[in-house]
Amino acid sequence: MKIYNTETRIKEELIPLEPGKIKMYACGPTVYNYFHVGNARCFVVFDMLRRYLRYRGYDVTFVQNFTDIDDKMIKKANEEGTTVKEISERYIKEYFRDAKGLGIEPADFHPRATDNIDAIIDIISTLIEKGHAYATPDGVYFRTRSFKDYGKLSHMKSDELEAGARIDIDDGKEDPLDFALWKAKKPGEPFWQSPFGEGRPGWHIECSAMSRRYLGDSIDIHCGGQDLTFPHHENEIAQSECCTGKQFVRYWMHNGYINVDNKKMSKSLGNFFTVRDASEKFGYLPIRFFLLSAHYRTPVNFTDETLSAAKSSLERIFNAADSLDFYITNAPAGGISPEISEKLTAHKNKFITVMDDDFNTADGTAVIFELVSDIFQWIKDGVSKESAEAARTLMDELCSLMGYVKEKRNDDSELEAYIKERIELRAAAKKAKNYAEADRIRAELLEKGVTLTDTPQGTKYTYTIG
């Protein structure tokens, strides 16, 4: 398997630090609001990466953090007259609700910054002892130029780094490029005790501490959105490697932006759509499909049209599955066709080949649609029950892996009972040659999103997702 490494800017063979095992860290949300579709791309893409690595036989330990102390969270708490902890608890709960809807499996560990203050203080203390950090009245700063490889991830020159850094105003800073590891206490803000005074951690140090605590000094894969490359991930490398003296990350993976009107979706630009709002209009699963139907490194444009197209594509997949299930119930026996067996093996091998080439979920999804086209043709050709079952097994395998599994609605069982009753009434009407009543029943179901198809095996029904 090859993946594109942001640091080296080439596709590299995935060679784990420990054979057969992958240690993987992904930057999670700052929990002060619902997350938007741009954030969701990172969460969905790297959930899918973890799934695929396990599919390929790796033992994966996956960590995704929550940033639960931050300037934005303090501002939100002050606006609402509540505490930062209450804000974090509320939006962590909402994160898991939306993540479940998107088919995102929980990480092995979801550490919170505020639960890892001791680990953060330990790294900062080590950096001070080694001369890589220094204290000021405003807090503790990392001495950026003490790390000779600073900029190796973003490939930016010194003047570009200075222009792009989040430069804190502090007369005690030695260099504009230095960044905060610890922020001194301010009135009305949460704070913790430390050897360098009361205060709270800076943003960048959190991930270094949590990654080290749960995965060790060196990890295989670190993931995140493209916007985190600099300064966040650049700073993580500097502070981690100066602390341990070891390579922090073997492979850096970053997903591309989601654009709205060709501009990056972001809260700062006000052009964002929360997953919660988008799901109420389209359902969660079409959002997941949309996010995986393009290569993870390419930018994609978010529109109502792209989400509607994603929903239609999923319905074609589910229609193929439903048609196959219906066909199997009355299909003739006859053993698995060698030609179909060979074609199914070819589909599976092609899926693995494209996914092994820098995790190409776009081409992986295309393989599923090639299988879907074959399934419709095989049903038309009247293949054997065993051949149809083999096709269904592969479809289940690939769709389950991608997370393309039909959402269960609260009213599914009631709806299906109602549909079957209507089909029986329609069949009786047709038998009595009351075609007007049969047409009325079909139209009634169509209004509810249910489509009937008469086949040699009987009447099949499908209904829209979401």
N, C-alpha and C positions, 0 to 999 in steps of 0.2 A: 504494500500500500504506500502510495506517495501523497504527501501533503505539501502545500505551499507554505514555506516558512517566511513570515514577514521580515525576520532579521536578515536572512541570507538572500531573500527575493528570488528564490528558486524552489522548484518542487524537489523534495527530499524523500528518500526512502524512510519510512517510519521504523526506527530501531529503538525500542524502549530501553530505559536505563536498566531494567530488570526483565529478562526474557518472559514474554507472555503476560506482563502486567503493565498497566498504564495508570500513571498518576496525573490527574487532569483537574485544572482549576479554571473556573469561569467567573468573571466579575458579575455580581448580581445587582439588584436595584437599590437605589437610595429610597427608603420607604417613607415618602412624604405625600404620595398621591398614587392614583391608579397608574399602571404603566401603559405607555402608548405603543402603537404598532411598530414603531422604530425600535423600541426596547425589545419588543417581542421577537424580532428577527434573531437577535443574539440568543435569547432563551430557547427558541424553537430549534434553531440551527445546531446549537451545541448539545441540546437534548438528543437530537437526531445523530450527531456524531458519536455520543456515548452509546446510543442504541446500536449503531453500526459496528463500532469497535467490539462490542460484546458479541454481536452476530458473527464477527470474524474470529471469535475465540479468545479475545483478550479479557483478562480480569481487570476491570476498570474501577478505580476509586475516584469518584467525582465530587468535587467540592464547589459549591456556589454560595457566596456570602450574601449577607444583608448589611448594607451600610445604615446603621440605625442611630448615628450621631453625626450631624452635619449642619452647616449654616442654614440650608433650606428648611431643615426639620425644626430648628430653633425658631426660625421666622414663622413657620406654619403654626407651631405650638403657641407662640405669642399672639398671633392673629386670632386663634380660636380660644385663647384663655385656658389652655390645658397644658399637659406636660409632653416632652419629647417622647417619653416612654409610651404614653397613650397613643400618640400619633403612629409610632412604629408598630405597636401591637395591632392597631387597626389596619394598617396597610400591608403588613405581612400576611394577615388573614386574607385580605382582598387579593394579594398576589397569588396565594395558593388556590383561591377560587378561580381566577382567570387562567392560571397555569394548568389546572386540571382540565378546564374546558378546552385548552389548546392541545391537550394530549401530552403535556410535559410531565415526565416522571420526576418525582422528588429526587434531589441529589442525595448522595450517601451522607453528606454533611451540609447543613445550612448554618454555618456559624454567624454570629452577630458581632459587630465590632465591640459593643459594650460588654460582651462576655469574654473579651480577649485583651483587656487592658493590661494585665500582667505580662502577656506575651509581647505586647507593643512596647511597654516600658523596658523589657529585657533587650529588645533589639536596639532601641534608642540608646540605652546605657552602653551597650557594646560599641555602637558607632561613635559615641563620645570618647570612650576609652581609646579607640583606635585612631582618633583624630579626624574622623569623617563627619563629625557633627559638633555643634557648639551651642551654648545657651546664651540667650539675650533676655532682657526684661519682658519681651513679647512671647517668648517660648524657646523652642529648640529648632535649629535649622540644619539641614544637610549641606555639607560643604561640597557642592556639586563638582567643582573642578578637581577634587581629590580623587575622583573616579575617572581614570584616563579614557575609558571606553564609553563615556556618556555620549549618547546620540547614536549608538550602534544599531538600535532598533528602528528609529525613525529616519536614519540616514540624513539628519539635518546638520548644517554647519553651525558654528558657534553663534553667529549673529542671528540666524534663523531660530535657534533654540531660545535665545534671549527674547526675541520678539514674540515667540509663541508661548512662553512660560506664563503661568499665573503668578505675577510678581506681587508679593505682599509688601505693603508699605511698612518699613521698620528701619529706623536709623541704625539699629544694631546689626543689620545684615552685612556680611562681608562682601557679598556679590549679589547682583540682581537675579542671577540664575539659581541661587540657593532657595530651597523650598522647605516649608514647615513640616516638622515631624511631630511637634507638640505645640499646642496653642495655650498660652497662659489664660487663666480664668478671667472672664469678664462678668460684670454684674448681670444677673438674671439668666446665666447660662449653666447647664450641667457641668460638673467638674469632678475630677478624680485626684487623689493624692499621688505624687510621684517624687523621685529624688530631685527633679528639676522644677518642683513647685506644683501648685494646684493648677489643673487645666484639663484639656481633652486632646485626643489624638488628631493629627492631621489626616487628610483623606488617604494619601498614598501609602502611608505606613500600615494601614489596616490590612490590606491584602497581603503584604509581605508577611505580617505576623500570622494571619490565619492560614495562609498557604504552608508556612513552615510548621505550624503546630499540627496540622492535620495530614500533611503529605511529606514533610521533611525538608531538608535544605535544598534539594534539587528535584524538579518535577519534569515530567515528559512534555505535557501540553498545557499552555496557558491561552485561554480564549477571551474574546471580547469584541466589542464593536470597534470599527475603524477609528472612531473619534477618540478612543482611549489609548491609541498608540503613543501619542505625545500629548500631555506630559505624563499621564498616569502610569502607563506601563514602562516608559523610559525610567521614571523615578523608582518604580518597583525594582527594576534590574539593579540600579545603582545602589540602593540601600541594602538590598538582599545580598548582593555579591560582595559589597564592602563589609557586611556583617559576618558572612560565613567563609568568604574566600573561595567559594565554589560557584560553578555555573548554576544560575537560578533556573533557567528554562531551556529545554532542548528545542522545542518547536513552538513558535508563536503563530496563532491563527486569529485572523480578524475578518469579521463579516462586513460587507459593504453597506452603504446607507440605503434607507428608503426615502425616496423623494416625493414631494408633492409640488406639482408645477415646476419640476426640475430643480427644486430647492430641497436640501436635506430636511427631513421631518425632525423637528425639535421643539421642546417646550419654550425655549428662548425666542424662537421665531413665531410662536403661536400658531403654527400650521400642523399641529399634531392631532391625531385621533386616538383616543384610548381604546384598548382592546375591548373593554366593557361596552363602550358605545358601538363599536364596529360589530361586536358579536350580537348585539340586540337587533341589528339590521340584517346581518348575513349569516349568523351562527358562528361558532368558534372554529369548526373544522375547515371551512373555506379559507379562513385566515391562515391556518397552518399550511394548507395546500398552497396558497399564494406564496408564502414565505419559503417553501421548499421547491417550488416549481422553477426557480431561477438558481444559477450557481451562487453559492454563498458569498463570493467575493465581488459579484457584479451589483451595481446599483439597480434598484427596481422602482417603478413608479406606482404609487398607491392611488387608485381611483375607484369609484363605484363600479366602473366597467370591468376592471381587473378582478375585483372581488366577485362580481356576478359571473364572470367567466370561470373563476375558480370553483364556484358553486356548481355550475353546469358540468364542469369536468368531473367533479366528484360524483355527481348524479349518474354520469355515464359509467363510472367504475362500479357504483352500487347497483346499477341496472344490470350490468353484466353478471355480477355476483348473484343477484336475485334470479335472473334468467337461467343461470346455470343450476342453481338450487332447484328451481321449478322443473327444469329439464331432467335432472338426475332422478327425480321421484318416479318418472315413467320411462326412463331411457332403457333401450335394449341392452342386455348383457352381451359380452363378446370379447372381453379382455382388453388390455391397453394396446392401442395401435402403436407399432414401432415408430411410425412417422411422427405421431403426436408426442410420444415419449422423447424422441430426439429433439423436437421443436421446443418442448418445455425445458429440457436441459440447456438448449441454446439460449433461451430467454434468461434463465437463471445465471448462466455463465456471463452473459452480456451485462446483466445487472451488476454483478460483482466487479467486472472489469471497469465499467464506467465509474462506479462508486469508489473503487480503489485508486482511481486517477483524480486525486485532490478532491475526494468527497463530492462527486458531481451528482447532487440530488436531482438536478434538472434532467439529466440524461437517464438517471434511475427511474424517474417518473415516466419518462418517455417509453422506457422498456415495459412498464406496467400497461401503458396504453397499447403497445404492440400486442401484448398478451390479451388485452380486452378485445381487440379487433379479431384475433384468432378465435377467441371464445365464441363470439357471435357467429363466426363462420362455421365453427365446429357444431354449434347447435343447429344451424341451418342444414348442415350436411348429415345430421342424425348420427353422430358418433356414438360409440358404446358408452355405457354407464361408467365403466372403469376408466375410460379415457377422460370423461367429463369430471370424474372425481379427482383424477390426477391434476387436471387443470385447476380445479377448485383449491386443492391443497397448495399449489404454488402461488395462486392468487392470494390466499390467506396469509401465506408466509411473507410475501413482499409487502402487501398492504398493511399487515400488522406491524411489520418492521418500520414502515414509513409513518405509521400513525394514522393511516387513512381508513379508519374504522368508523362506521356510521354511528353518529351520536344517538343515544337512546333518549327518546322524549318521554315525558311523564305520562303521556296519553297513548303511547305506542300499543300497549296490549288492548286497551279499549278500542283504539282506532282499527286495529287489525281484526278484532272480533266483529266490529261494525262492517268493515269491508267485506269480510267473508259472508256475512249475512246478506249484504247487498248483492254479492255475486250470485248467491243461491237464488235470491228473488229474481234477479235478471235472467238466470238460466231457466227458471220456471216460466217467466214471461215469454222468453223466446220459444220454449217448447209449446206454449199455448198460442204461438204466433201473434203475441201481443207485442209487436216490435216497437210501438210507440212507448210503451212502458219500459221496455229494455233500454231504449235510447235515453229515456228520462233518467233512469238509474245511472247509466254511464255518465251523463251530464252532471248529475248530482255529485257523483264521486269526483269528477274532474274539478268541480268548483272547490273541493276540499284538497286539491293537489294530488289526487289519486288517479293514475292512468291505468286503464284496463287494456290488455292485449290478448286477443283470442289466438290460441296456438293449437296445433294438433294434439297437444297434451292437456288442453283445457285453458281456462282463463287465468292469465297471470296479471298481477297488479304491482305497481311501483308507486312510491310517493316521495315527494321532495324532502330533502334534509333540512334540519334547522327548525 
